[in-house]
């Protein structure tokens, strides 16, 4: 435990407090019922809220006899709408995805199976707006008949005509190492973004959609792959224009950040 911050419990401690075995905790994690944090060395760390959640899971399992999918749905129905001070843009995307899933009458297991991810990954995304690849985020938007830009809140709030340098609003950071900054907001004919990619950041798979897109590298190096067999190594000052319906994937090949301008038209991403 850390005396200088929130209390964190190891697996054995959290299991004891919840009245279950450590192996049960690992099983529940694999089922997407609870997703503990990780220490810098990769060890599981459970917060006080996690322990409270574990106790609720145990109660639903023992007293109500619910299966994992039903327990997840029951826990979701208990979650507040996050209207307090801790509510943020990040949690908004997860709530939108959960609302879309409920509106479509789907369970976590059904959606996860349909798009090819684990239920625990989808559960984490809906609760924290984090933890998925860029490709998975795109696949979810397509699954629900919307776009990543809309899910990320580009069309909400006031729409400024002028965006000053360094004052870019950001998408929720769902994908580790990928920061997307808005260069223009609102319902436009183009999605105009500034991508900042950490070393090793990648789409983690190919995706496609309608429209056309243009990218211009400001710094670093980007590898873009079209149709699985056309490789483009882009450096500072390089530009690329292609049809969005072609499968495309990408990764930062630089040992530092790669920054690029990326424009989609019409706004189908």
C-alpha positions in Angstrom: 0.0 0.0 0.0 1.1 3.6 -0.6 0.8 6.0 2.3 1.1 8.9 -0.1 -1.9 8.1 -2.3 -5.1 6.0 -2.5 -5.0 2.6 -0.9 -4.1 -0.3 -3.3 -4.5 -4.0 -2.5 -2.7 -6.9 -3.9 -4.6 -9.9 -5.2 -4.4 -11.9 -2.0 -5.5 -8.9 0.1 -8.4 -8.0 -2.2 -9.5 -11.6 -2.3 -9.5 -11.8 1.5 -11.5 -8.6 1.9 -14.1 -9.8 -0.7 -14.3 -13.3 0.9 -13.2 -15.2 -2.2 -10.1 -16.9 -3.5 -7.4 -15.2 -5.5 -8.1 -17.6 -8.4 -11.8 -16.4 -8.3 -10.6 -12.8 -8.7 -8.5 -13.8 -11.8 -11.5 -15.6 -13.2 -13.7 -12.6 -12.7 -11.1 -10.4 -14.4 -11.1 -12.7 -17.4 -14.9 -12.5 -17.6 -14.8 -8.7 -17.6 -16.4 -8.2 -14.2 -13.6 -6.2 -12.7 -10.4 -4.7 -14.2 -7.8 -3.9 -11.6 -5.1 -1.3 -12.1 -1.5 -2.3 -12.6 1.7 -1.3 -10.8 4.8 -0.1 -12.7 6.0 -3.7 -12.5 2.8 -5.0 -13.9 1.3 -6.5 -10.7 -2.5 -6.2 -10.1 -3.6 -3.5 -7.8 -7.2 -3.2 -6.5 -8.6 0.0 -5.2 -11.2 0.4 -2.5 -13.9 0.8 -5.2 -12.7 -2.4 -6.8 -13.0 -4.3 -3.5 -16.6 -2.9 -3.1 -17.3 -4.1 -6.7 -15.9 -7.5 -5.8 -18.3 -7.8 -2.9 -21.2 -6.9 -5.1 -20.1 -9.5 -7.7 -20.0 -12.1 -5.0 -23.4 -11.2 -3.7 -25.0 -11.3 -7.2 -23.4 -14.7 -7.8 -24.2 -16.3 -4.4 -27.5 -14.7 -3.5 -29.0 -14.1 -6.9 -27.4 -16.9 -8.8 -26.6 -14.7 -11.8 -24.1 -15.7 -14.5 -21.2 -13.4 -15.5 -23.1 -11.6 -18.3 -26.1 -10.9 -16.0 -23.8 -9.7 -13.3 -22.2 -7.2 -15.7 -25.5 -5.9 -16.7 -26.6 -5.6 -13.0 -23.5 -3.7 -12.1 -23.9 -1.3 -15.0 -27.4 -0.5 -13.9 -26.0 0.5 -10.6 -23.4 2.9 -11.9 -24.2 6.7 -11.6 -24.4 9.0 -14.5 -21.2 10.7 -13.4 -22.7 14.2 -13.1 -20.4 15.2 -10.3 -17.0 16.9 -10.3 -15.2 13.8 -11.5 -17.3 13.5 -14.7 -15.1 14.2 -17.7 -15.0 14.0 -21.5 -13.2 10.6 -21.1 -16.1 8.9 -19.3 -18.5 10.3 -21.9 -17.4 8.1 -24.7 -17.8 5.0 -22.6 -21.3 6.1 -21.6 -22.2 6.7 -25.2 -21.1 3.2 -26.2 -23.0 1.6 -23.4 -26.1 3.6 -24.3 -25.8 2.5 -27.9 -25.4 -1.1 -26.8 -28.5 -1.0 -24.6 -30.5 0.8 -27.3 -29.6 -2.1 -29.6 -30.6 -4.7 -27.0 -27.2 -6.2 -27.0 -25.2 -7.7 -24.1 -21.4 -7.2 -23.6 -20.8 -10.8 -24.7 -22.8 -10.3 -27.9 -21.1 -7.1 -29.0 -17.6 -8.4 -28.1 -18.2 -11.6 -30.1 -19.5 -9.7 -33.1 -16.5 -7.4 -33.4 -13.9 -9.9 -32.2 -12.7 -8.6 -28.8 -13.0 -9.9 -25.3 -15.8 -9.0 -23.0 -13.4 -7.7 -20.5 -11.9 -5.3 -23.1 -15.3 -3.9 -24.0 -16.3 -3.6 -20.3 -13.2 -1.6 -19.6 -13.9 0.7 -22.5 -17.5 1.4 -21.4 -16.4 2.1 -17.9 -13.2 4.1 -18.5 -13.2 5.1 -22.2 -9.7 3.5 -22.4 -7.9 0.3 -23.4 -8.8 -0.4 -27.0 -6.9 -0.2 -30.3 -7.8 2.4 -32.9 -9.1 -0.3 -35.2 -11.4 -1.6 -32.4 -12.8 1.9 -31.8 -13.5 2.2 -35.5 -15.1 -1.2 -35.6 -17.4 -0.3 -32.8 -18.5 3.0 -34.4 -19.2 1.1 -37.6 -21.1 -1.6 -35.7 -23.4 1.1 -34.2 -23.8 3.0 -37.4 -21.9 6.1 -36.3 -18.4 7.5 -36.6 -15.4 7.8 -34.2 -15.5 11.5 -34.5 -19.1 11.7 -33.3 -18.5 9.3 -30.5 -15.6 11.5 -29.4 -17.8 14.5 -29.2 -16.6 16.6 -32.1 -20.1 17.9 -32.9 -21.0 18.9 -29.3 -20.8 22.3 -27.6 -19.8 25.6 -29.2 -18.1 25.5 -32.5 -15.2 28.0 -32.8 -14.3 29.4 -36.2 -10.7 30.1 -35.0 -8.6 27.5 -33.2 -5.4 28.9 -31.7 -2.2 27.0 -31.6 -2.0 24.8 -28.6 -5.6 25.2 -27.7 -6.8 22.1 -29.5 -9.5 20.1 -27.9 -8.7 16.4 -27.7 -10.5 13.2 -28.3 -10.8 10.9 -25.2 -7.6 9.0 -25.2 -9.0 5.5 -25.7 -5.9 4.1 -27.4 -2.5 4.1 -25.5 0.0 6.5 -27.1 -2.5 8.1 -29.6 -3.5 11.7 -29.0 -6.0 13.2 -31.5 -6.4 17.0 -31.4 -9.2 18.8 -33.2 -8.1 21.5 -35.7 -11.7 22.3 -36.7 -14.9 21.4 -34.8 -18.6 21.0 -35.6 -20.5 19.4 -38.4 -18.1 20.1 -41.3 -17.4 18.5 -44.7 -14.0 17.5 -43.4 -12.6 15.9 -40.2 -9.4 17.9 -39.5 -7.1 16.4 -36.9 -3.6 16.7 -35.5 -2.3 13.2 -34.5 0.5 12.9 -31.9 1.8 9.3 -31.8 4.0 8.0 -29.0 6.9 5.6 -30.0 5.4 2.3 -31.1 1.8 3.6 -31.3 -0.2 1.9 -34.0 -3.7 1.3 -35.3 -3.2 -2.4 -34.4 -5.0 -3.6 -37.5 -6.5 -2.3 -40.7 -9.8 -0.6 -41.1 -11.7 1.2 -43.9 -14.7 3.5 -44.4 -16.2 5.7 -47.1 -14.5 8.9 -48.2 -11.0 10.2 -49.0 -8.2 11.2 -46.7 -5.0 13.3 -46.7 -2.1 13.2 -44.3 1.0 15.3 -43.9 3.8 14.4 -41.5 5.1 17.3 -39.5 7.7 15.4 -37.5 8.9 11.8 -36.9 8.2 8.8 -39.2 5.0 7.0 -40.0 4.5 3.7 -41.8 1.2 3.4 -43.6 0.0 0.2 -45.2 -2.7 0.1 -47.9 -4.5 -3.0 -48.9 -2.1 -5.1 -46.8 0.7 -5.0 -49.4 1.5 -1.4 -50.2 3.9 0.2 -47.7 4.6 3.9 -47.4 7.4 5.2 -45.2 6.6 8.9 -44.5 9.0 11.4 -43.0 8.8 15.1 -42.2 7.2 17.1 -45.1 5.8 13.9 -46.8 2.1 13.8 -47.8 -0.2 11.0 -48.8 -3.7 11.0 -50.3 -5.8 7.9 -50.6 -9.4 6.6 -50.8 -10.6 5.6 -47.3 -12.4 2.5 -48.6 -9.0 0.9 -49.0 -7.8 -1.1 -46.0 -5.3 1.0 -44.1 -3.2 0.5 -41.0 -0.3 2.6 -39.5 2.3 2.8 -36.9 4.9 5.2 -35.6 8.3 4.1 -36.8 10.2 6.9 -35.0 11.9 6.4 -31.6 10.2 9.7 -30.5 6.8 11.2 -31.2 5.4 11.4 -34.7 3.1 14.4 -35.4 0.9 14.6 -38.5 -2.1 16.4 -39.9 -4.8 14.0 -41.0 -7.9 15.1 -42.9 -10.9 13.0 -43.8 -13.7 14.0 -46.2 -16.6 13.6 -45.9 -16.5 13.1 -42.1 -17.0 9.3 -42.2 -14.3 8.4 -39.6 
